[in-house]
Amino acid sequence: MVFVVAFFAAFLAAFLAVFFTAFFAVFFTAFLAAFFAAFFADPLLLAEDFFRAIFDLICSRLRLKYCFRRRRF
């Protein structure tokens, strides 16, 4: 019985290691491909949209007074 549990534990550990390695490899490859495609299409537009989205998120959460002034992007 101990050997069955040990075999199952080793099999599960090996399976999860291979699965998560493959998953993260595919995920990061797709993420980098999308990021560099957007970056090479228009590098400044990507940064401007990113910082504007972060700024809007911070302003909506904190409701800071200066956030509602005219933005200079």
Residue, then its C-alpha position, 0 to 999 in steps of 0.5 A: m500500500v505504501f508503494v502505491v501511495a508513493f507511486f501516486a505521489a511521484f506521478l502526481a508531482a511529475f505530472l504537475a511539474v510538467f503541466f505547470t512548466a508547459f502552461f507557463a511557457v505557453f502563457f509567457t510566450a503568448f504574453l510577450a508576443a502580444f506585448f512586443a506586437a503592440f510595442f513595435a506597432d506604436p511604442l508611445l501609444l502603449a505606454e500612454d494607454f498603460f499610464r492613463a489606465i493606471f492613473d484612472l484606476i488610482c483616481s477612481r479608488l482614492r478620489l483625489k482632488y487633483c485627479f479631476r483637474r484637466r489632465r495633461f497627457 
